Structure formats: structure tokens, C-alpha cells
Amino acid sequence: MKSIGDAGEDRAVEYLQQHKLKIVERNWSGDGGEIDIIARYKKQIHFVEVKVRKNSMNEAWLAVSPTKQRRLQRTAQQWIQQHGQDKWSYQFDVIAISGQTLEHRQNVVEAST
């Protein structure tokens, strides 16, 4: 049986694919953490954090703390270096899911190089 988080990630993948993004990797782990979904649209890489909460969309957004954002940046930088994608542009997105509601916010974390 899938966890709520896994089911949320599956839903997020489906949403991204419907919006023409190609899923490159799921649950990629680096030294500093994990990235839920890595997707591509043309020459833009999207590092996507998925947050699922049962009753509160606001709780889902708040779960992406400044500490979590820094961890995402470090982990994404490792992925970029390992995969030779340093010439592509990239951004950090969050997909928040609560009940039947899914919200996708793009460029929510300042990309640092």
C-alpha cells in the first residue's frame, strides 16, 4: 500500500506530464537530501518538492522552510554537476496537495549557482 506522500508524488507526476514536462528522475538522493521530482521542459530543469497535507494547504506551503530550500539548492547543484546540465537553466517548484486540491508554484526558491 502506498503512503500518502507516494500517492501525492504520483499525482504530481501526472500533473507535470499533463503540462508537457518530461520526468527525468524521481526521489533522487544526493549528499544533502532528496529531490522528489526532477523534470524537464525544453532546456529548463525543474526541481520539484511535493508536499501533501490532509487538511491544510497552508501547512503544505509552510513545510518548505528556508532550511529545506537551502537543502534543495545543495542537492540540485550536485545533480547538475553529476549530469553535466550546467548550461541549462533551472528552477525550483513546489507542488502542494491537500485533499483534492493541487497547487503548483514555480520559481519559489531563489536559484543560486
DABEL-V943450 format. One record per helix or strand of 2 or more residues. SS is the DSSP state (a for helix, b for strand). FROM is the first residue (numbers start at 1). TO is the last residue. Records with the same first field share a line. If there is no record, write none. Layout:
BEGIN
SS = FROM-TO / FROM-TO
END
This chain:
BEGIN
a = 4-18 / 57-62 / 66-83
b = 22-29 / 34-41 / 44-53 / 89-98 / 101-109
END
